[in-house]
């Protein structure tokens, strides 16, 4: 079953998110960056 989620993260790269989810036993099929805000 494929389920789509949207995450908003700070100070993380896609590979870090994928590793964290994999460590929790969650298989990630793709990560797409949609919008990037410039911090102050």
Backbone as a printed PyTorch tensor [residue, N CA C, xyz], in Angstrom:
tensor([[[ 0.8460, -1.1720,  0.0000],
         [ 0.0000,  0.0000,  0.0000],
         [ 0.8930,  1.2370,  0.0000]],

        [[ 0.6280,  2.1660, -0.8880],
         [ 1.3540,  3.4390, -0.9230],
         [ 0.5130,  4.5190, -0.2600]],

        [[ 1.1360,  5.2880,  0.6180],
         [ 0.4800,  6.4010,  1.3040],
         [ 1.3540,  7.6300,  1.1250]],

        [[ 0.7550,  8.7680,  0.8120],
         [ 1.4920, 10.0190,  0.6270],
         [ 1.3520, 10.8960,  1.8680]],

        [[ 2.4780, 11.4690,  2.3040],
         [ 2.5040, 12.3990,  3.4310],
         [ 3.2660, 13.6500,  3.0080]],

        [[ 2.9770, 14.7560,  3.6590],
         [ 3.7550, 15.9800,  3.4810],
         [ 4.3830, 16.3020,  4.8360]],

        [[ 5.6910, 16.5060,  4.8440],
         [ 6.4070, 16.8460,  6.0700],
         [ 6.9750, 18.2490,  5.9390]],

        [[ 7.0460, 18.9600,  7.0300],
         [ 7.7510, 20.2350,  7.0700],
         [ 8.8470, 20.0670,  8.1080]],

        [[10.0950, 20.1820,  7.6740],
         [11.2210, 19.9400,  8.5700],
         [12.1490, 21.1450,  8.5940]],

        [[12.9650, 21.1890,  9.6250],
         [13.9970, 22.2090,  9.7370],
         [15.3400, 21.5210,  9.8470]],

        [[16.3340, 22.0760,  9.1760],
         [17.7160, 21.5900,  9.2810],
         [17.8480, 20.1030,  8.9700]],

        [[17.2000, 19.6350,  7.9170],
         [17.3120, 18.2260,  7.5370],
         [17.4300, 18.1120,  6.0240]],

        [[18.1940, 17.1350,  5.5940],
         [18.3130, 16.8310,  4.1740],
         [17.4660, 15.6040,  3.8860]],

        [[17.0850, 15.4420,  2.6330],
         [16.2280, 14.3180,  2.2460],
         [16.8270, 12.9820,  2.6680]],

        [[18.1240, 12.8290,  2.5100],
         [18.7700, 11.5640,  2.8690],
         [18.6770, 11.3090,  4.3760]],

        [[18.7340, 12.3660,  5.1860],
         [18.6030, 12.2080,  6.6450],
         [17.1920, 11.7640,  7.0230]],

        [[16.2060, 12.3240,  6.3450],
         [14.8110, 11.9440,  6.5900],
         [14.6060, 10.4860,  6.2170]],

        [[15.1400, 10.1000,  5.0640],
         [14.9900,  8.7210,  4.6070],
         [15.6500,  7.7410,  5.5810]],

        [[16.8360,  8.0800,  6.0720],
         [17.5340,  7.2030,  7.0240],
         [16.7520,  7.0690,  8.3280]],

        [[16.1890,  8.1680,  8.8170],
         [15.4330,  8.1320, 10.0660],
         [14.1770,  7.2780,  9.9190]],

        [[13.4920,  7.4210,  8.8110],
         [12.2870,  6.6270,  8.5880],
         [12.6280,  5.1520,  8.4000]],

        [[13.7260,  4.8760,  7.7070],
         [14.1490,  3.4820,  7.5190],
         [14.4980,  2.8450,  8.8660]],

        [[15.1450,  3.6080,  9.7440],
         [15.4910,  3.1080, 11.0750],
         [14.2390,  2.7800, 11.8860]],

        [[13.1310,  3.4580, 11.5670],
         [11.8620,  3.1990, 12.2500],
         [11.0640,  2.0940, 11.5650]],

        [[11.6550,  1.4920, 10.5310],
         [10.9860,  0.3970,  9.8460],
         [10.0310,  0.8340,  8.7600]],

        [[10.1810,  2.0800,  8.2880],
         [ 9.2980,  2.6310,  7.2590],
         [10.0600,  2.7000,  5.9410]],

        [[ 9.4980,  2.0970,  4.8980],
         [10.1220,  2.1130,  3.5840],
         [ 9.7100,  3.3840,  2.8360]],

        [[10.6860,  4.1530,  2.3980],
         [10.4390,  5.3890,  1.6540],
         [10.6710,  5.0990,  0.1730]],

        [[ 9.6580,  5.3660, -0.6470],
         [ 9.8070,  5.1400, -2.0840],
         [10.2820,  6.3910, -2.8150]],

        [[ 9.9680,  7.5690, -2.2910],
         [10.4750,  8.7980, -2.8980],
         [10.3130,  9.9620, -1.9300]],

        [[11.1950, 10.9430, -2.0920],
         [11.1080, 12.2100, -1.3520],
         [11.2510, 13.3220, -2.3750]],

        [[10.2940, 14.2400, -2.3860],
         [10.3130, 15.3460, -3.3340],
         [10.2870, 16.6630, -2.5620]],

        [[11.2760, 17.5160, -2.8140],
         [11.2840, 18.8380, -2.1860],
         [10.3200, 19.7220, -2.9560]],

        [[ 9.3600, 20.3110, -2.2460],
         [ 8.3270, 21.1210, -2.8900],
         [ 8.6090, 22.6060, -2.7390]],

        [[ 9.0220, 23.0220, -1.5720],
         [ 9.2130, 24.4350, -1.3000],
         [10.2970, 24.5870, -0.2490]],

        [[11.1490, 25.5720, -0.4200],
         [12.2240, 25.8160,  0.5290],
         [12.1500, 27.2810,  0.9840]],

        [[11.9240, 27.4930,  2.2750],
         [11.8880, 28.8440,  2.8340],
         [13.2980, 29.2560,  3.2260]],

        [[13.6390, 30.4920,  3.0220],
         [14.9310, 31.0130,  3.4500],
         [14.8100, 31.4590,  4.9040]],

        [[15.6640, 30.8890,  5.7660],
         [15.6530, 31.2470,  7.1810],
         [16.3200, 32.5810,  7.4030]],

        [[16.0800, 33.1260,  8.5900],
         [16.6750, 34.4270,  8.9240],
         [18.0200, 34.2690,  9.5430]]])
